[in-house]
């Protein structure tokens, strides 16, 4: 299974920028729908599109290889 490390990157961005970043702010600033952002944050096995991965990589200034993690099925 491929896992999106959304929460980890959100925590790191919040720490670097010394501000609390809400899911609503991520949705507004990235253009990704709020429902999609909420699912990424709360469902470890959420299946998203490459377009969303691309936007998140730009938002977090990272590569897909950093944002995605392959884990064994549980």
TASULZI-V223778 format. One record per pair of residues at least 6 apart in sequence whose C-alpha atoms are under 6 Angstrom apart, sorted by sequence separation. I is the first residue (numbers start at 1). GAP is how many residues later the second one is. If there is no record, write none. Layout:
I/GAP
I/GAP
//
This chain:
14/6
27/6
57/6
14/7
27/7
7/34
5/62
4/63
5/63
4/64
3/65
3/66
2/67
2/68
1/69
1/70
1/72
//
